[in-house]
Amino acid sequence: MDEGAPAREYRRQRRRPLHAAVVPLILLGNAALQTIRTRHDVPIWWTPVLLAVLVAVGVWAALSEWRARTVVTARGITRQGPLRARTWAWSTVYDIRIEYSGSQPLNAHPRWPAYLYDLEGRRFLLPQINEWQLDDPCAEVAALREAAWRYGMPYGQRAEIEEGILRQAGRRRGWQWASVAAVVVFALMILVALAEDVAGTPANLYLLLLVIPLAAFGLLGLLLARCFAARALRLPR
C-alpha cells in the first residue's frame, strides 16, 4: 500500500451461496403474499405499511449486496455501505479482526466476517472481507494489520479499549437473546389470536402481533444487555 499505489478494494467477486440468496427471497415473497391476503378485520393501513416494509428490506438487501465494499489505502480504510461511505484514518483505527459470528440458520450470512474497531471500542463490519469472498480471510486480515501498523495504526492492546469491546460484545449478545425471545413472544401471540378467534372473541391483532412483541424486545433487550455486559467484564480473559 504505497502512497501513490491504487487502492486495495474488497468487493463482491463471487456469488453468495445459492441457499443464502434463494431462502430470503422465498421468505419475503411468502410474507408479501400473506400480507396481501390479510383478513378484512385488520386495520386498512396494515397491508400497505407491511408491504412498504418488505419492499424497503428487499431494496436494502440488494444495495448491500451490490454496493457494499471495503477500500484500503495508505491513508486509511473506507467502509462503503448500501447508502453512504465512512472513512477512518489509520491513526484512528484500534484494530481489525476476524470474528466468528456463530452458527446461523441456513448459513444466511458469512461465519467469519472482518470488523474494524475504533479507539472507542466500537465495532464496524468491513463488507466483503469474509470466507465467501476470500479463500483465507484470516491471512488477508493479518497482512492488512501489518501494513496498517506501518501507516500509523496504534500497535498493541489497551486495557480500557479492550474493556469497552467486551462491554459492547455483551450488549450485542443481550440484544440477540432479546430478539429470540421476541420471536417466541410473537409466536405465542399468534396462538392467543387463534384461540380468541376460535372462541369467537374479537382479537386485537395490533396489540398482539405488534405492540406486545416490540415491548418484550425493548424491555428484555435493555435488561439482558446490561446483564451480559456486566458478565463479559467478569469473565477471565
Short mmCIF file of the C-alpha atoms (twelve columns), coordinates in Angstrom:
data_MODEL
# 
_entry.id   MODEL 
# 
loop_
_atom_site.group_PDB 
_atom_site.id 
_atom_site.type_symbol 
_atom_site.label_atom_id 
_atom_site.label_alt_id 
_atom_site.label_comp_id 
_atom_site.label_asym_id 
_atom_site.label_seq_id 
_atom_site.Cartn_x 
_atom_site.Cartn_y 
_atom_site.Cartn_z 
_atom_site.pdbx_PDB_model_num 
ATOM 1   C CA . MET A 1   0.000   0.000   0.000  1 
ATOM 2   C CA . ASP A 2   2.332   2.731   -1.220 1 
ATOM 3   C CA . GLU A 3   1.117   6.319   -1.117 1 
ATOM 4   C CA . GLY A 4   0.672   6.537   -4.860 1 
ATOM 5   C CA . ALA A 5   -0.479  2.978   -5.405 1 
ATOM 6   C CA . PRO A 6   -4.049  2.168   -6.397 1 
ATOM 7   C CA . ALA A 7   -6.421  1.424   -3.523 1 
ATOM 8   C CA . ARG A 8   -6.990  -2.153  -2.456 1 
ATOM 9   C CA . GLU A 9   -10.671 -2.805  -2.869 1 
ATOM 10  C CA . TYR A 10  -12.615 -5.703  -1.415 1 
ATOM 11  C CA . ARG A 11  -15.855 -6.011  -3.294 1 
ATOM 12  C CA . ARG A 12  -18.258 -8.714  -4.342 1 
ATOM 13  C CA . GLN A 13  -16.359 -11.052 -6.651 1 
ATOM 14  C CA . ARG A 14  -18.104 -14.345 -6.012 1 
ATOM 15  C CA . ARG A 15  -21.720 -15.289 -5.879 1 
ATOM 16  C CA . ARG A 16  -23.064 -15.895 -2.441 1 
ATOM 17  C CA . PRO A 17  -24.189 -19.494 -1.721 1 
ATOM 18  C CA . LEU A 18  -27.384 -20.319 -3.583 1 
ATOM 19  C CA . HIS A 19  -29.400 -21.098 -0.443 1 
ATOM 20  C CA . ALA A 20  -28.360 -17.774 1.111  1 
ATOM 21  C CA . ALA A 21  -29.885 -15.918 -1.835 1 
ATOM 22  C CA . VAL A 22  -32.959 -18.060 -2.517 1 
ATOM 23  C CA . VAL A 23  -34.249 -18.559 1.036  1 
ATOM 24  C CA . PRO A 24  -34.620 -14.817 1.812  1 
ATOM 25  C CA . LEU A 25  -36.461 -14.327 -1.492 1 
ATOM 26  C CA . ILE A 26  -38.867 -17.139 -0.627 1 
ATOM 27  C CA . LEU A 27  -39.456 -15.721 2.854  1 
ATOM 28  C CA . LEU A 28  -40.028 -12.202 1.537  1 
ATOM 29  C CA . GLY A 29  -42.327 -13.466 -1.190 1 
ATOM 30  C CA . ASN A 30  -44.370 -15.506 1.261  1 
ATOM 31  C CA . ALA A 31  -44.565 -12.564 3.655  1 
ATOM 32  C CA . ALA A 32  -45.790 -10.305 0.838  1 
ATOM 33  C CA . LEU A 33  -48.389 -12.896 -0.228 1 
ATOM 34  C CA . GLN A 34  -49.673 -13.337 3.311  1 
ATOM 35  C CA . THR A 35  -49.809 -9.573  3.749  1 
ATOM 36  C CA . ILE A 36  -51.903 -9.128  0.610  1 
ATOM 37  C CA . ARG A 37  -54.268 -11.865 1.811  1 
ATOM 38  C CA . THR A 38  -54.738 -10.182 5.194  1 
ATOM 39  C CA . ARG A 39  -58.151 -10.615 6.800  1 
ATOM 40  C CA . HIS A 40  -60.782 -7.904  6.444  1 
ATOM 41  C CA . ASP A 41  -60.924 -7.167  10.166 1 
ATOM 42  C CA . VAL A 42  -57.343 -5.867  10.120 1 
ATOM 43  C CA . PRO A 43  -56.948 -2.032  10.014 1 
ATOM 44  C CA . ILE A 44  -56.860 -0.621  6.493  1 
ATOM 45  C CA . TRP A 45  -53.337 0.770   6.930  1 
ATOM 46  C CA . TRP A 46  -51.875 -2.612  7.912  1 
ATOM 47  C CA . THR A 47  -51.355 -4.045  4.411  1 
ATOM 48  C CA . PRO A 48  -49.686 -1.011  2.727  1 
ATOM 49  C CA . VAL A 49  -47.409 -0.446  5.722  1 
ATOM 50  C CA . LEU A 50  -46.227 -4.058  5.799  1 
ATOM 51  C CA . LEU A 51  -45.737 -4.106  2.031  1 
ATOM 52  C CA . ALA A 52  -43.678 -0.912  2.258  1 
ATOM 53  C CA . VAL A 53  -41.524 -2.502  4.970  1 
ATOM 54  C CA . LEU A 54  -40.986 -5.636  2.862  1 
ATOM 55  C CA . VAL A 55  -40.020 -3.568  -0.185 1 
ATOM 56  C CA . ALA A 56  -37.613 -1.491  1.920  1 
ATOM 57  C CA . VAL A 57  -35.995 -4.663  3.279  1 
ATOM 58  C CA . GLY A 58  -35.598 -6.051  -0.241 1 
ATOM 59  C CA . VAL A 59  -34.082 -2.821  -1.590 1 
ATOM 60  C CA . TRP A 60  -31.694 -2.579  1.363  1 
ATOM 61  C CA . ALA A 61  -30.577 -6.190  0.867  1 
ATOM 62  C CA . ALA A 62  -29.966 -5.567  -2.848 1 
ATOM 63  C CA . LEU A 63  -27.939 -2.415  -2.171 1 
ATOM 64  C CA . SER A 64  -25.933 -4.236  0.494  1 
ATOM 65  C CA . GLU A 65  -25.168 -6.987  -1.992 1 
ATOM 66  C CA . TRP A 66  -24.015 -4.798  -4.862 1 
ATOM 67  C CA . ARG A 67  -22.721 -1.539  -3.342 1 
ATOM 68  C CA . ALA A 68  -21.124 -2.613  -0.069 1 
ATOM 69  C CA . ARG A 69  -17.323 -2.897  -0.191 1 
ATOM 70  C CA . THR A 70  -14.153 -2.056  1.725  1 
ATOM 71  C CA . VAL A 71  -11.457 0.197   0.257  1 
ATOM 72  C CA . VAL A 72  -7.948  0.253   1.735  1 
ATOM 73  C CA . THR A 73  -5.233  2.829   1.010  1 
ATOM 74  C CA . ALA A 74  -2.062  4.014   2.723  1 
ATOM 75  C CA . ARG A 75  -4.044  6.860   4.280  1 
ATOM 76  C CA . GLY A 76  -6.866  4.856   5.786  1 
ATOM 77  C CA . ILE A 77  -9.738  2.480   5.281  1 
ATOM 78  C CA . THR A 78  -13.197 3.181   3.861  1 
ATOM 79  C CA . ARG A 79  -16.347 1.232   4.581  1 
ATOM 80  C CA . GLN A 80  -18.847 1.694   1.760  1 
ATOM 81  C CA . GLY A 81  -22.316 0.775   2.947  1 
ATOM 82  C CA . PRO A 82  -25.551 0.468   0.977  1 
ATOM 83  C CA . LEU A 83  -26.096 4.238   1.006  1 
ATOM 84  C CA . ARG A 84  -23.080 6.046   2.422  1 
ATOM 85  C CA . ALA A 85  -19.368 5.625   2.998  1 
ATOM 86  C CA . ARG A 86  -17.264 6.206   6.091  1 
ATOM 87  C CA . THR A 87  -13.501 6.588   6.181  1 
ATOM 88  C CA . TRP A 88  -11.085 6.132   9.090  1 
ATOM 89  C CA . ALA A 89  -7.510  7.376   9.081  1 
ATOM 90  C CA . TRP A 90  -5.147  4.680   10.296 1 
ATOM 91  C CA . SER A 91  -4.328  6.700   13.405 1 
ATOM 92  C CA . THR A 92  -7.994  6.412   14.496 1 
ATOM 93  C CA . VAL A 93  -8.221  2.633   13.977 1 
ATOM 94  C CA . TYR A 94  -7.600  0.455   17.027 1 
ATOM 95  C CA . ASP A 95  -7.663  -2.969  15.360 1 
ATOM 96  C CA . ILE A 96  -9.019  -5.110  12.533 1 
ATOM 97  C CA . ARG A 97  -10.193 -8.585  13.492 1 
ATOM 98  C CA . ILE A 98  -11.802 -11.661 12.025 1 
ATOM 99  C CA . GLU A 99  -14.506 -12.893 14.389 1 
ATOM 100 C CA . TYR A 100 -16.672 -15.981 14.357 1 
ATOM 101 C CA . SER A 101 -20.295 -14.911 14.037 1 
ATOM 102 C CA . GLY A 102 -21.650 -18.255 15.223 1 
ATOM 103 C CA . SER A 103 -23.800 -20.877 13.587 1 
ATOM 104 C CA . GLN A 104 -26.662 -19.168 11.773 1 
ATOM 105 C CA . PRO A 105 -29.924 -20.551 10.378 1 
ATOM 106 C CA . LEU A 106 -29.396 -21.784 6.809  1 
ATOM 107 C CA . ASN A 107 -25.932 -20.128 6.821  1 
ATOM 108 C CA . ALA A 108 -27.528 -16.936 5.505  1 
ATOM 109 C CA . HIS A 109 -24.511 -14.790 6.451  1 
ATOM 110 C CA . PRO A 110 -20.737 -15.306 6.472  1 
ATOM 111 C CA . ARG A 111 -19.438 -17.032 9.581  1 
ATOM 112 C CA . TRP A 112 -16.037 -15.317 9.527  1 
ATOM 113 C CA . PRO A 113 -16.518 -11.608 8.778  1 
ATOM 114 C CA . ALA A 114 -13.952 -8.884  9.446  1 
ATOM 115 C CA . TYR A 115 -14.592 -5.969  11.779 1 
ATOM 116 C CA . LEU A 116 -12.893 -2.643  12.391 1 
ATOM 117 C CA . TYR A 117 -12.585 -1.345  15.954 1 
ATOM 118 C CA . ASP A 118 -12.073 2.357   16.573 1 
ATOM 119 C CA . LEU A 119 -10.334 3.957   19.541 1 
ATOM 120 C CA . GLU A 120 -13.599 3.992   21.497 1 
ATOM 121 C CA . GLY A 121 -14.035 0.228   21.155 1 
ATOM 122 C CA . ARG A 122 -16.900 0.494   18.677 1 
ATOM 123 C CA . ARG A 123 -17.190 -2.256  16.070 1 
ATOM 124 C CA . PHE A 124 -17.932 -1.804  12.364 1 
ATOM 125 C CA . LEU A 125 -18.405 -4.562  9.801  1 
ATOM 126 C CA . LEU A 126 -15.998 -4.458  6.862  1 
ATOM 127 C CA . PRO A 127 -18.014 -5.609  3.828  1 
ATOM 128 C CA . GLN A 128 -16.749 -8.375  1.562  1 
ATOM 129 C CA . ILE A 129 -13.845 -9.402  3.817  1 
ATOM 130 C CA . ASN A 130 -15.094 -12.855 4.742  1 
ATOM 131 C CA . GLU A 131 -14.851 -16.513 3.753  1 
ATOM 132 C CA . TRP A 132 -17.429 -16.060 0.998  1 
ATOM 133 C CA . GLN A 133 -15.234 -13.645 -0.970 1 
ATOM 134 C CA . LEU A 134 -11.729 -14.688 0.136  1 
ATOM 135 C CA . ASP A 135 -10.020 -18.059 0.278  1 
ATOM 136 C CA . ASP A 136 -8.257  -17.190 3.551  1 
ATOM 137 C CA . PRO A 137 -9.777  -14.115 5.240  1 
ATOM 138 C CA . CYS A 138 -7.667  -14.631 8.379  1 
ATOM 139 C CA . ALA A 139 -4.413  -14.405 6.428  1 
ATOM 140 C CA . GLU A 140 -5.746  -11.424 4.492  1 
ATOM 141 C CA . VAL A 141 -6.607  -9.538  7.669  1 
ATOM 142 C CA . ALA A 142 -3.244  -10.431 9.244  1 
ATOM 143 C CA . ALA A 143 -1.428  -8.938  6.239  1 
ATOM 144 C CA . LEU A 144 -3.727  -5.919  6.325  1 
ATOM 145 C CA . ARG A 145 -2.975  -5.300  10.005 1 
ATOM 146 C CA . GLU A 146 0.783   -5.471  9.433  1 
ATOM 147 C CA . ALA A 147 0.504   -2.907  6.642  1 
ATOM 148 C CA . ALA A 148 -1.781  -0.710  8.760  1 
ATOM 149 C CA . TRP A 149 0.742   -0.658  11.629 1 
ATOM 150 C CA . ARG A 150 3.349   0.726   9.244  1 
ATOM 151 C CA . TYR A 151 0.967   3.511   8.243  1 
ATOM 152 C CA . GLY A 152 0.003   4.683   11.708 1 
ATOM 153 C CA . MET A 153 -2.480  2.268   13.264 1 
ATOM 154 C CA . PRO A 154 -1.668  2.008   17.011 1 
ATOM 155 C CA . TYR A 155 0.232   -1.120  17.930 1 
ATOM 156 C CA . GLY A 156 -0.646  -3.267  20.947 1 
ATOM 157 C CA . GLN A 157 -3.696  -3.592  23.151 1 
ATOM 158 C CA . ARG A 158 -5.064  -1.014  25.564 1 
ATOM 159 C CA . ALA A 159 -6.880  -2.222  28.656 1 
ATOM 160 C CA . GLU A 160 -9.571  0.471   28.604 1 
ATOM 161 C CA . ILE A 161 -10.409 -0.163  24.950 1 
ATOM 162 C CA . GLU A 162 -10.475 -3.927  25.462 1 
ATOM 163 C CA . GLU A 163 -12.949 -3.429  28.318 1 
ATOM 164 C CA . GLY A 164 -15.122 -1.327  26.047 1 
ATOM 165 C CA . ILE A 165 -15.000 -4.031  23.371 1 
ATOM 166 C CA . LEU A 166 -16.043 -6.686  25.891 1 
ATOM 167 C CA . ARG A 167 -18.843 -4.476  27.173 1 
ATOM 168 C CA . GLN A 168 -20.173 -3.850  23.669 1 
ATOM 169 C CA . ALA A 169 -19.959 -7.573  22.856 1 
ATOM 170 C CA . GLY A 170 -22.019 -8.347  25.962 1 
ATOM 171 C CA . ARG A 171 -24.626 -5.802  24.979 1 
ATOM 172 C CA . ARG A 172 -24.897 -7.239  21.487 1 
ATOM 173 C CA . ARG A 173 -25.361 -10.705 22.912 1 
ATOM 174 C CA . GLY A 174 -28.097 -9.425  25.201 1 
ATOM 175 C CA . TRP A 175 -29.998 -7.857  22.315 1 
ATOM 176 C CA . GLN A 176 -29.579 -11.039 20.266 1 
ATOM 177 C CA . TRP A 177 -31.221 -13.072 23.012 1 
ATOM 178 C CA . ALA A 178 -33.924 -10.414 23.300 1 
ATOM 179 C CA . SER A 179 -34.674 -10.805 19.584 1 
ATOM 180 C CA . VAL A 180 -35.027 -14.561 20.036 1 
ATOM 181 C CA . ALA A 181 -37.362 -14.002 22.977 1 
ATOM 182 C CA . ALA A 182 -39.402 -11.516 20.919 1 
ATOM 183 C CA . VAL A 183 -39.886 -14.128 18.188 1 
ATOM 184 C CA . VAL A 184 -41.088 -16.599 20.828 1 
ATOM 185 C CA . VAL A 185 -43.491 -13.983 22.214 1 
ATOM 186 C CA . PHE A 186 -44.734 -13.272 18.683 1 
ATOM 187 C CA . ALA A 187 -45.433 -16.988 18.139 1 
ATOM 188 C CA . LEU A 188 -47.290 -17.157 21.450 1 
ATOM 189 C CA . MET A 189 -49.377 -14.125 20.476 1 
ATOM 190 C CA . ILE A 190 -50.336 -15.885 17.232 1 
ATOM 191 C CA . LEU A 191 -51.615 -18.800 19.301 1 
ATOM 192 C CA . VAL A 192 -53.530 -16.394 21.540 1 
ATOM 193 C CA . ALA A 193 -55.082 -14.734 18.474 1 
ATOM 194 C CA . LEU A 194 -56.097 -18.110 17.050 1 
ATOM 195 C CA . ALA A 195 -57.595 -19.167 20.385 1 
ATOM 196 C CA . GLU A 196 -59.611 -15.956 20.591 1 
ATOM 197 C CA . ASP A 197 -60.781 -16.451 17.010 1 
ATOM 198 C CA . VAL A 198 -61.953 -19.994 17.787 1 
ATOM 199 C CA . ALA A 199 -63.731 -18.743 20.894 1 
ATOM 200 C CA . GLY A 200 -65.485 -16.051 18.863 1 
ATOM 201 C CA . THR A 201 -63.782 -13.216 20.738 1 
ATOM 202 C CA . PRO A 202 -62.520 -10.320 18.585 1 
ATOM 203 C CA . ALA A 203 -58.713 -10.330 18.665 1 
ATOM 204 C CA . ASN A 204 -56.744 -7.105  18.761 1 
ATOM 205 C CA . LEU A 205 -54.070 -8.066  16.232 1 
ATOM 206 C CA . TYR A 206 -52.340 -4.706  16.514 1 
ATOM 207 C CA . LEU A 207 -51.803 -5.267  20.214 1 
ATOM 208 C CA . LEU A 208 -50.996 -8.974  19.999 1 
ATOM 209 C CA . LEU A 209 -48.741 -9.047  16.943 1 
ATOM 210 C CA . LEU A 210 -47.033 -5.681  17.142 1 
ATOM 211 C CA . VAL A 211 -47.188 -3.892  20.478 1 
ATOM 212 C CA . ILE A 212 -46.560 -6.834  22.806 1 
ATOM 213 C CA . PRO A 213 -43.627 -8.374  20.816 1 
ATOM 214 C CA . LEU A 214 -41.963 -4.976  20.394 1 
ATOM 215 C CA . ALA A 215 -42.422 -4.157  24.066 1 
ATOM 216 C CA . ALA A 216 -40.956 -7.543  25.020 1 
ATOM 217 C CA . PHE A 217 -37.998 -6.954  22.715 1 
ATOM 218 C CA . GLY A 218 -37.293 -3.496  24.131 1 
ATOM 219 C CA . LEU A 219 -37.630 -4.384  27.810 1 
ATOM 220 C CA . LEU A 220 -35.740 -7.672  27.573 1 
ATOM 221 C CA . GLY A 221 -33.071 -6.059  25.410 1 
ATOM 222 C CA . LEU A 222 -32.341 -3.360  27.966 1 
ATOM 223 C CA . LEU A 223 -32.239 -5.875  30.806 1 
ATOM 224 C CA . LEU A 224 -30.201 -8.573  29.062 1 
ATOM 225 C CA . ALA A 225 -27.774 -6.083  27.534 1 
ATOM 226 C CA . ARG A 226 -26.822 -4.825  30.989 1 
ATOM 227 C CA . CYS A 227 -26.578 -8.344  32.404 1 
ATOM 228 C CA . PHE A 228 -24.426 -9.707  29.581 1 
ATOM 229 C CA . ALA A 229 -22.196 -6.615  29.553 1 
ATOM 230 C CA . ALA A 230 -21.500 -6.978  33.269 1 
ATOM 231 C CA . ARG A 231 -20.917 -10.717 32.876 1 
ATOM 232 C CA . ALA A 232 -18.472 -10.182 29.984 1 
ATOM 233 C CA . LEU A 233 -16.286 -7.971  32.172 1 
ATOM 234 C CA . ARG A 234 -16.185 -10.576 34.938 1 
ATOM 235 C CA . LEU A 235 -15.134 -13.485 32.718 1 
ATOM 236 C CA . PRO A 236 -11.412 -14.385 32.639 1 
ATOM 237 C CA . ARG A 237 -9.638  -13.089 29.554 1 
# 
